[in-house]
Amino acid sequence: MNAAAFSSWQAWALLSAAFAALTAVFAKIGVENISPDLATFIRTVVVLIAFAMLLFATGQFVTPGAVAPKTWLFLVLSGLATGASWLCYFRALKLGPATLVAPIDKLSVVLVALFAFVFLGERPSATGWLGIALISAGAVLLAVRR
């Protein structure tokens, strides 16, 4: 990818998808011999350290007072939701195959569209809703054992 590609949300979204796929594979192997809760804790500590290093290295670390209360509230809620998602994801990976867990996890795409419609007032086009329906159908088809 060239430098201009890194200024597009699409490039970052594709990278996110690639890293999420690696996350599933690495987590499935990593959770094999330990509890999913301990695995989630280790992963969380690694993420915390990595982001602290990134913020310090790039000079982006600011004092917490510079962050507005509303921002704090929604970032804390987002963090709690992330933690709950990770706990559930690692438990699912411990109990089931990654090839079945990941498609169900990706139903989050559908839920984001629904939540964004209800809470944020976002209105996907008819084509967008068709894509959301196809993602739903695809996730179900991938996750159903034959």
Rosetta silent file (secondary structure, phi, psi, omega in degrees, C-alpha in Angstrom):
SEQUENCE: MNAAAFSSWQAWALLSAAFAALTAVFAKIGVENISPDLATFIRTVVVLIAFAMLLFATGQFVTPGAVAPKTWLFLVLSGLATGASWLCYFRALKLGPATLVAPIDKLSVVLVALFAFVFLGERPSATGWLGIALISAGAVLLAVRR
SCORE:     score description
SCORE:     0.000 S_00000001
   1 L     0.000  141.561  177.083    0.000    0.000    0.000 S_00000001
   2 L   -86.437  174.744 -176.459    1.180    3.509   -0.743 S_00000001
   3 H   -60.590  -36.281  179.969    1.095    6.430    1.718 S_00000001
   4 H   -64.968  -32.435  179.738   -2.236    7.706    0.381 S_00000001
   5 H   -62.967  -30.934 -178.270   -3.834    4.340    1.109 S_00000001
   6 H   -78.691   -1.135  174.706   -3.068    4.788    4.799 S_00000001
   7 H  -101.703    4.539  179.675   -5.204    7.923    4.895 S_00000001
   8 L  -103.547  142.002  179.195   -8.328    6.039    3.801 S_00000001
   9 H   -65.427  -29.274 -178.885  -10.720    4.407    6.220 S_00000001
  10 H   -64.412  -41.616  179.220  -11.035    1.449    3.834 S_00000001
  11 H   -63.310  -44.648  179.602   -7.346    0.571    4.115 S_00000001
  12 H   -65.123  -37.475  178.676   -7.493    0.712    7.916 S_00000001
  13 H   -65.534  -39.505  176.884  -10.686   -1.395    7.922 S_00000001
  14 H   -65.491  -41.808  176.097   -8.998   -4.059    5.755 S_00000001
  15 H   -62.175  -40.357  177.164   -5.999   -4.092    8.080 S_00000001
  16 H   -58.822  -44.917  179.403   -8.398   -4.414   11.019 S_00000001
  17 H   -62.747  -42.074  179.220  -10.034   -7.424    9.371 S_00000001
  18 H   -64.023  -44.570  179.199   -6.652   -9.046    8.708 S_00000001
  19 H   -67.859  -34.856  176.880   -5.505   -8.521   12.296 S_00000001
  20 H   -63.752  -38.981  177.758   -8.870   -9.781   13.604 S_00000001
  21 H   -64.164  -44.237  176.837   -8.394  -12.956   11.558 S_00000001
  22 H   -62.961  -37.416  178.482   -4.908  -13.421   13.004 S_00000001
  23 H   -57.396  -45.075 -179.270   -6.342  -12.753   16.451 S_00000001
  24 H   -61.639  -46.272 -178.424   -8.756  -15.674   16.076 S_00000001
  25 H   -66.759  -49.008 -179.970   -6.057  -18.092   14.956 S_00000001
  26 H   -62.890  -40.895 -178.470   -3.490  -16.983   17.554 S_00000001
  27 H   -66.911  -39.558  179.078   -6.096  -16.932   20.339 S_00000001
  28 H   -59.402  -42.429  178.154   -7.364  -20.419   19.499 S_00000001
  29 H   -70.495  -42.735 -176.056   -3.834  -21.773   19.868 S_00000001
  30 H   -68.633  -29.172 -176.535   -3.074  -19.629   22.926 S_00000001
  31 L   -88.143   -2.044 -174.308   -6.190  -20.568   24.877 S_00000001
  32 L   -54.855  -43.593 -172.320   -5.616  -24.281   24.345 S_00000001
  33 L  -116.684   14.437  177.195   -3.990  -25.028   27.722 S_00000001
  34 L  -137.376  168.949  179.377   -5.177  -22.207   29.998 S_00000001
  35 L   -68.563  148.007  179.214   -8.467  -20.752   31.134 S_00000001
  36 H   -64.098  -28.766  178.653  -10.093  -18.337   28.702 S_00000001
  37 H   -69.143  -41.952  176.746  -10.257  -15.694   31.446 S_00000001
  38 H   -66.050  -39.242  177.960   -6.501  -15.847   32.056 S_00000001
  39 H   -61.524  -41.434  178.648   -5.918  -15.762   28.293 S_00000001
  40 H   -65.229  -40.083  178.338   -8.080  -12.635   28.036 S_00000001
  41 H   -61.517  -47.319 -179.566   -6.165  -11.014   30.902 S_00000001
  42 H   -60.603  -45.790  179.192   -2.795  -11.715   29.246 S_00000001
  43 H   -59.393  -42.509 -178.708   -4.073  -10.348   25.934 S_00000001
  44 H   -63.962  -42.673  178.487   -5.388   -7.232   27.673 S_00000001
  45 H   -62.749  -41.999  179.118   -2.065   -6.550   29.403 S_00000001
  46 H   -62.412  -44.666  179.145   -0.235   -6.921   26.081 S_00000001
  47 H   -61.967  -44.038 -179.863   -2.648   -4.484   24.400 S_00000001
  48 H   -60.160  -47.822  179.763   -2.270   -2.002   27.282 S_00000001
  49 H   -63.940  -44.990 -178.375    1.531   -2.086   27.167 S_00000001
  50 H   -61.414  -43.001 -179.425    1.627   -1.850   23.359 S_00000001
  51 H   -72.370  -34.191  175.382   -0.663    1.179   23.301 S_00000001
  52 H   -61.706  -43.853  178.325    1.176    2.907   26.135 S_00000001
  53 H   -63.014  -42.466  178.834    4.403    2.512   24.177 S_00000001
  54 H   -61.408  -46.796 -179.002    2.731    3.816   21.001 S_00000001
  55 H   -63.591  -43.585  178.893    1.304    6.878   22.772 S_00000001
  56 H   -66.502  -42.082 -177.796    4.603    7.747   24.445 S_00000001
  57 H   -66.067  -30.874 -177.135    6.617    7.178   21.260 S_00000001
  58 H  -101.103    2.567  178.624    4.348    9.411   19.195 S_00000001
  59 L    69.471   22.919 -177.974    3.823   12.098   21.847 S_00000001
  60 L   -93.503   -4.086 -178.065    0.070   11.537   21.923 S_00000001
  61 L   -73.367  123.697  179.086   -0.209   10.838   25.640 S_00000001
  62 L  -119.334  160.446  178.003   -2.191   13.640   27.311 S_00000001
  63 L   -68.936  143.896 -177.612   -3.161   14.177   30.916 S_00000001
  64 H   -57.980  -27.025  178.941   -6.560   12.680   31.754 S_00000001
  65 H   -63.012  -21.269 -179.066   -7.890   16.123   32.724 S_00000001
  66 H   -79.644   -3.454 -178.987   -7.725   17.120   29.058 S_00000001
  67 L  -101.900  128.294 -176.668  -10.388   14.534   28.227 S_00000001
  68 L   -65.765  149.347 -179.992  -14.021   15.654   28.527 S_00000001
  69 H   -56.249  -40.757  178.642  -16.335   13.789   30.978 S_00000001
  70 H   -62.718  -39.717  177.794  -18.662   12.637   28.169 S_00000001
  71 H   -62.582  -45.896  177.218  -15.650   11.237   26.327 S_00000001
  72 H   -55.383  -49.342 -176.905  -14.536    9.420   29.495 S_00000001
  73 H   -56.133  -51.050 -175.051  -18.024    7.943   29.970 S_00000001
  74 H   -74.449  -29.112  174.707  -18.312    6.547   26.470 S_00000001
  75 H   -71.899  -36.129  175.420  -14.721    5.309   26.331 S_00000001
  76 H   -65.347  -45.290  177.188  -15.201    3.522   29.665 S_00000001
  77 H   -61.268  -40.870  177.119  -18.433    1.975   28.373 S_00000001
  78 H   -63.212  -41.456  178.219  -16.637    0.992   25.164 S_00000001
  79 H   -63.063  -42.057  177.785  -13.809   -0.526   27.203 S_00000001
  80 H   -64.184  -40.888  177.567  -16.250   -2.538   29.304 S_00000001
  81 H   -64.859  -39.955  177.445  -17.994   -3.759   26.149 S_00000001
  82 H   -61.851  -46.860  179.340  -14.617   -4.689   24.639 S_00000001
  83 H   -59.916  -44.219  178.364  -13.655   -6.622   27.759 S_00000001
  84 H   -63.553  -41.261  178.163  -16.973   -8.466   27.790 S_00000001
  85 H   -61.276  -46.304 -179.466  -16.601   -9.236   24.082 S_00000001
  86 H   -63.394  -42.047  178.368  -13.074  -10.577   24.581 S_00000001
  87 H   -60.193  -46.098  179.981  -14.131  -12.729   27.533 S_00000001
  88 H   -66.087  -40.603 -178.690  -16.975  -14.232   25.535 S_00000001
  89 H   -63.611  -46.739 -179.604  -14.818  -14.657   22.429 S_00000001
  90 H   -66.443  -36.675  176.802  -12.035  -16.485   24.264 S_00000001
  91 H   -63.879  -44.181  178.960  -14.561  -18.707   26.054 S_00000001
  92 H   -62.484  -41.551  178.304  -16.170  -19.533   22.695 S_00000001
  93 H   -65.430  -34.466  177.901  -12.739  -20.300   21.178 S_00000001
  94 H   -63.860  -36.464 -173.739  -11.917  -22.551   24.118 S_00000001
  95 H   -93.437  -23.605 -174.425  -15.113  -24.516   23.529 S_00000001
  96 L  -136.212  169.750  179.595  -15.457  -24.478   19.743 S_00000001
  97 L   -72.695  143.621 -179.159  -13.503  -24.367   16.491 S_00000001
  98 H   -58.668  -33.243 -178.690  -12.268  -20.983   15.277 S_00000001
  99 H   -69.342  -15.473  175.677  -13.903  -21.606   11.892 S_00000001
 100 H  -104.344  -33.535 -179.680  -17.315  -21.665   13.589 S_00000001
 101 H   -68.459  -46.639 -174.735  -16.725  -19.108   16.345 S_00000001
 102 H   -59.165  -44.381  179.251  -15.407  -16.348   14.054 S_00000001
 103 H   -62.303  -38.634  178.078  -18.434  -16.186   11.719 S_00000001
 104 H   -66.768  -40.324  176.616  -20.824  -15.856   14.646 S_00000001
 105 H   -58.909  -35.055 -178.104  -18.568  -13.191   16.156 S_00000001
 106 L   -73.546   -5.117  170.445  -18.779  -11.309   12.863 S_00000001
 107 L   -63.686  -10.162  174.022  -22.509  -10.919   13.373 S_00000001
 108 H   -58.838  -29.686  177.484  -21.267   -7.862   15.256 S_00000001
 109 H   -60.286  -43.885  179.679  -21.259   -6.195   11.825 S_00000001
 110 H   -66.902  -44.547 -179.714  -25.007   -6.694   11.625 S_00000001
 111 H   -64.662  -36.704  176.081  -25.533   -5.534   15.210 S_00000001
 112 H   -60.314  -44.898  179.706  -23.444   -2.400   14.582 S_00000001
 113 H   -60.727  -44.136  179.835  -25.702   -1.538   11.650 S_00000001
 114 H   -66.788  -45.219  179.617  -28.825   -2.062   13.756 S_00000001
 115 H   -65.449  -39.463  178.992  -27.462   -0.161   16.784 S_00000001
 116 H   -65.691  -34.798  176.711  -26.200    2.678   14.555 S_00000001
 117 H   -64.831  -48.535 -175.571  -29.665    2.886   12.984 S_00000001
 118 H   -73.401  -47.808 -169.939  -31.432    3.020   16.365 S_00000001
 119 H   -96.368  -27.905 -176.261  -28.979    5.069   18.456 S_00000001
 120 H  -108.491   -6.756  179.737  -26.992    7.151   15.966 S_00000001
 121 L    73.279   16.610  178.597  -29.635    7.774   13.331 S_00000001
 122 L   -75.278  139.460 -175.619  -27.497    6.270   10.567 S_00000001
 123 L  -125.371   94.801  176.054  -29.540    5.153    7.579 S_00000001
 124 L   -62.117  152.994  176.596  -27.955    2.560    5.291 S_00000001
 125 L   -72.466  174.189  176.469  -29.159    2.526    1.693 S_00000001
 126 H   -59.692  -40.176  177.002  -31.252   -0.345    0.329 S_00000001
 127 H   -64.233  -39.216  177.029  -28.035   -1.834   -1.031 S_00000001
 128 H   -61.351  -44.785  178.408  -26.457   -1.424    2.393 S_00000001
 129 H   -64.086  -36.577  176.784  -29.332   -3.281    4.059 S_00000001
 130 H   -61.993  -45.149  177.703  -29.010   -6.041    1.442 S_00000001
 131 H   -60.331  -40.693  178.508  -25.313   -6.358    2.280 S_00000001
 132 H   -63.483  -41.902  177.711  -26.147   -6.519    5.995 S_00000001
 133 H   -64.246  -40.079  179.006  -28.703   -9.268    5.311 S_00000001
 134 H   -66.706  -37.695  175.744  -26.137  -11.188    3.235 S_00000001
 135 H   -61.407  -43.456  177.961  -23.565  -10.914    6.030 S_00000001
 136 H   -58.620  -49.921 -178.525  -26.183  -12.337    8.406 S_00000001
 137 H   -63.062  -42.556  179.620  -26.976  -15.190    6.046 S_00000001
 138 H   -63.049  -42.300  179.234  -23.304  -15.896    5.388 S_00000001
 139 H   -62.921  -41.804  179.421  -22.454  -16.003    9.088 S_00000001
 140 H   -65.781  -43.911  179.830  -25.295  -18.414    9.733 S_00000001
 141 H   -62.816  -39.642  179.682  -24.314  -20.637    6.786 S_00000001
 142 H   -69.372  -33.569 -173.722  -20.683  -20.754    7.933 S_00000001
 143 H   -88.027  -15.245 -178.248  -21.565  -21.512   11.543 S_00000001
 144 L   -81.039  124.963  177.550  -24.143  -24.239   10.949 S_00000001
 145 L   -78.582  141.923  179.832  -22.626  -27.670   11.188 S_00000001
 146 L   -95.478    0.000    0.000  -23.680  -30.106    8.517 S_00000001
